[in-house]
């Protein structure tokens, strides 16, 4: 199973989102150096993602609490090679830029 699919399944199970978009942005980081590595990242694979999610679970939560909840749900992926997550969580009715 791809990392993107695993992320989508975990977030769906944990947050029952009204909207969910998981975008692989790894290619946008080609040429960057990852912490602790000598080689330059070539932009392939599944290492950088943008997560856009709208869920009732986020109602009453601060931005930090929402980010922590998502990071906790995806702890395994973060430990196994996901280098970066750009998170855009919202509760229903809140404005989004997407």
C-alpha positions as CSV (number, residue, x, y, z in Angstrom):
1,X,0.0,0.0,0.0
2,X,1.3,3.5,-0.8
3,X,2.1,5.9,2.0
4,X,-0.5,8.3,0.6
5,X,-3.2,5.6,0.7
6,X,-2.2,4.7,4.3
7,X,-2.5,8.4,5.3
8,X,-5.9,8.7,3.7
9,X,-7.2,5.6,5.4
10,X,-5.9,6.5,8.8
11,X,-7.3,10.0,8.7
12,X,-10.6,8.8,7.4
13,X,-10.8,6.2,10.3
14,X,-9.7,8.7,13.0
15,X,-11.5,11.8,11.9
16,X,-14.5,10.8,9.7
17,X,-13.8,13.9,7.5
18,X,-16.4,15.8,5.5
19,X,-13.5,16.6,3.1
20,X,-10.1,15.2,2.8
21,X,-7.3,15.9,0.3
22,X,-3.9,14.3,0.7
23,X,-1.4,15.7,-1.9
24,X,2.0,14.3,-2.5
25,X,4.3,17.3,-2.8
26,X,7.6,15.4,-2.8
27,X,8.5,16.5,-6.3
28,X,8.4,20.2,-5.2
29,X,11.4,19.5,-2.9
30,X,13.8,18.1,-5.4
31,X,17.3,19.4,-4.8
32,X,16.8,20.0,-1.1
33,X,18.9,18.4,1.6
34,X,17.2,16.4,4.3
35,X,18.5,16.7,7.9
36,X,21.2,14.2,8.6
37,X,21.8,13.2,5.0
38,X,24.6,14.1,2.7
39,X,22.8,13.4,-0.6
40,X,20.4,15.8,-2.3
41,X,16.8,14.7,-2.4
42,X,15.8,13.9,-5.9
43,X,12.0,14.6,-5.4
44,X,10.9,11.0,-6.0
45,X,8.9,8.9,-3.6
46,X,6.5,9.8,-0.9
47,X,8.2,12.0,1.7
48,X,6.3,15.4,1.6
49,X,2.6,15.7,1.9
50,X,-0.1,18.4,2.2
51,X,-3.1,17.3,4.2
52,X,-6.3,19.3,3.8
53,X,-9.1,18.0,6.1
54,X,-12.5,19.2,7.4
55,X,-13.9,17.3,10.3
56,X,-16.3,17.8,13.2
57,X,-13.6,16.3,15.5
58,X,-11.8,19.7,15.2
59,X,-14.6,21.7,16.6
60,X,-13.5,23.5,19.7
61,X,-9.8,22.5,19.2
62,X,-7.0,25.0,18.8
63,X,-4.8,24.9,15.8
64,X,-2.0,23.3,17.8
65,X,-4.4,20.6,19.2
66,X,-5.5,19.8,15.6
67,X,-2.0,19.5,14.4
68,X,-1.0,17.3,17.3
69,X,-4.1,15.0,16.7
70,X,-3.1,14.6,13.1
71,X,0.6,14.0,13.9
72,X,-0.4,11.4,16.5
73,X,-2.7,9.6,14.0
74,X,0.2,9.5,11.5
75,X,3.0,8.8,13.9
76,X,4.0,5.5,12.2
77,X,4.3,7.3,8.8
78,X,6.4,10.1,10.3
79,X,8.8,7.5,11.8
80,X,9.0,5.5,8.6
81,X,10.0,8.1,6.1
82,X,7.5,10.9,5.8
83,X,9.8,14.0,6.1
84,X,7.2,16.8,6.1
85,X,3.5,17.3,6.5
86,X,1.8,20.6,5.7
87,X,-1.5,20.5,7.6
88,X,-4.6,22.5,6.8
89,X,-7.2,21.2,9.3
90,X,-10.6,22.9,9.7
91,X,-14.0,22.3,11.4
92,X,-17.1,22.4,9.3
93,X,-18.2,26.0,8.5
94,X,-14.7,27.4,9.0
95,X,-13.1,29.2,6.0
96,X,-10.5,27.2,4.0
97,X,-8.2,28.4,1.3
98,X,-8.9,25.3,-0.9
